[in-house]
Amino acid sequence: MAQPTLSAEEILAWLEKTSTNWHALVESHPEILNLPCDVREVSNAGGLLQHIVAVELRYAERLVGLPASDYAAIAFDSAGAIFATHQRAVDLFREQLETDVDWNEQMEYMTRSMGLLRSSRKAVLFHAMLHSIRHYAQLATLVRQYGISPGWPMDYLFMDAERV
C-alpha cells in the first residue's frame, strides 16, 4: 500500500498561504515589527521576520547556485521589505523545482551558527520552508501576548479542510 506523501509544491503552497497572511497582518499592525522578541537572539519581531526571510533567501540562492546574500543587508524595516525578500526566495525555489536536478545530491554550505555543513538538496529545500513555518508559529504566540490576534488557522490541516 502506498504511503501518503507531501510534495515540495504542497509545502511551498502552505508557506505561501502562511506568509501572505503574515504580510497582511504586519501591514495592518506595523507595530508588530517593534514587539520585544528573544527568539534566535533578536531584539524584536522585525528581527525574527528578517531571520525567517533571510534563511529562505540564502538557502534558495544556494540551491540555484548563487552566492548567499549578506544576512545583515536583508531589510526588515517594513512589511514590504520583509516580504519582498520572501517573494524573491519563493521565485528561486520555484525556479529550482522546475529544473531536473538530483534532489539527493549532497551540497556543502556555510551556516551562521554551525559552520560548514553538507546535506542533500532535498534536505536544504525542506529545511528552508519548514524553518519558516516553525518560526511563524513562534511569532503567532508572541503577537497574541501583545493583544494582536492573527485571526486565521495556521495548521496544515486547513490547507484542505472545510466545515461540514
C-alpha positions in Angstrom: 0.0 0.0 0.0 1.4 3.4 -0.9 2.3 5.8 1.9 0.9 9.3 1.9 3.4 12.0 0.9 3.7 15.7 0.8 5.3 17.3 -2.2 7.6 20.3 -2.2 4.9 22.2 -4.1 2.4 21.4 -1.3 4.7 22.6 1.4 5.5 25.7 -0.7 1.8 26.4 -1.0 1.4 26.2 2.8 4.3 28.5 3.2 2.9 30.9 0.7 -0.5 31.0 2.4 1.1 31.5 5.8 3.4 34.2 4.5 0.6 36.0 2.7 -1.4 36.1 5.9 1.6 37.4 7.9 2.3 40.1 5.3 -1.3 41.3 5.6 -1.2 41.3 9.4 2.1 43.2 9.6 0.8 45.7 7.1 -2.2 46.3 9.2 -0.2 46.2 12.5 3.2 47.7 11.7 3.8 47.9 15.5 4.5 44.1 15.3 7.9 44.8 14.0 8.9 46.5 17.2 7.5 44.0 19.7 10.2 42.7 22.0 11.3 39.2 21.0 14.1 36.9 22.2 13.7 34.1 19.6 17.0 33.5 17.8 18.8 36.2 19.8 16.9 39.0 18.1 15.6 42.1 20.0 12.2 42.5 18.2 9.7 40.7 16.0 11.1 42.6 13.0 14.4 40.8 13.6 12.6 37.5 13.7 10.9 38.2 10.4 14.3 39.1 9.0 15.7 35.8 10.2 12.7 33.9 8.6 13.1 35.5 5.2 16.9 35.6 5.3 17.1 31.9 5.8 14.6 31.4 2.9 16.6 33.6 0.6 20.1 32.3 1.5 19.1 28.7 1.1 17.2 29.4 -2.1 20.2 31.1 -3.5 22.4 28.2 -2.6 20.0 25.8 -4.3 20.2 27.7 -7.6 24.0 28.1 -7.4 24.1 31.8 -6.4 26.2 33.2 -3.5 24.2 33.6 -0.3 23.1 37.2 0.3 24.7 39.1 3.2 22.4 38.4 6.1 22.9 41.9 7.7 21.9 43.6 4.4 18.4 42.0 4.3 16.0 44.7 5.2 13.4 44.3 7.9 12.1 47.8 8.5 8.7 47.3 6.8 6.3 44.6 5.8 7.0 45.4 2.2 10.8 45.0 2.5 10.5 41.8 4.5 8.0 40.1 2.2 9.8 41.2 -0.9 12.7 39.2 0.3 10.4 36.2 0.9 9.0 36.6 -2.6 12.5 36.5 -4.1 13.2 33.3 -2.2 9.9 31.7 -3.4 10.7 32.7 -7.0 14.1 30.9 -6.6 12.5 27.8 -5.0 10.0 27.6 -7.9 12.8 28.1 -10.4 14.7 25.2 -8.9 11.6 23.0 -8.7 11.1 23.4 -12.4 14.6 22.0 -13.2 15.7 18.4 -13.4 18.1 18.3 -10.5 19.1 15.4 -8.4 17.5 16.2 -5.1 19.7 13.6 -3.3 22.8 15.4 -4.5 24.9 16.5 -1.5 25.8 20.1 -1.3 28.2 22.0 1.1 27.2 25.4 2.5 28.4 27.6 5.3 25.9 28.4 8.1 26.0 31.3 10.5 25.8 29.1 13.7 27.0 25.6 12.8 29.9 26.3 10.4 30.4 24.2 7.2 27.7 21.5 6.6 26.8 19.0 3.9 23.2 18.0 3.2 21.1 16.8 0.3 19.5 19.4 -1.9 16.1 17.9 -0.7 17.0 18.5 3.0 18.1 22.1 2.3 14.8 22.8 0.4 12.5 21.4 3.0 14.5 22.9 5.9 14.1 26.4 4.4 10.4 26.0 4.0 9.6 24.3 7.3 12.0 26.6 9.2 9.8 29.5 8.3 6.6 27.7 9.3 8.1 26.9 12.7 9.2 30.5 13.4 5.8 31.8 12.2 4.2 29.7 14.9 6.5 31.3 17.5 5.6 34.7 16.1 1.9 33.9 16.5 2.4 33.2 20.2 4.3 36.4 20.6 1.8 38.7 18.9 -1.1 37.2 20.8 0.8 38.0 24.0 0.6 41.7 22.9 -3.1 41.5 22.1 -2.9 41.0 18.3 -4.8 38.0 17.0 -3.6 36.6 13.7 -7.2 35.5 13.0 -6.6 32.6 10.7 -5.9 28.9 11.3 -2.3 28.1 10.6 -2.1 24.3 10.8 -1.5 22.3 7.6 -4.9 20.6 8.2 -6.6 23.8 7.0 -5.0 23.5 3.5 -7.9 21.3 2.5 -10.3 21.2 5.5 -13.8 22.5 5.1 -16.6 23.0 7.5 -19.5 20.4 7.2 
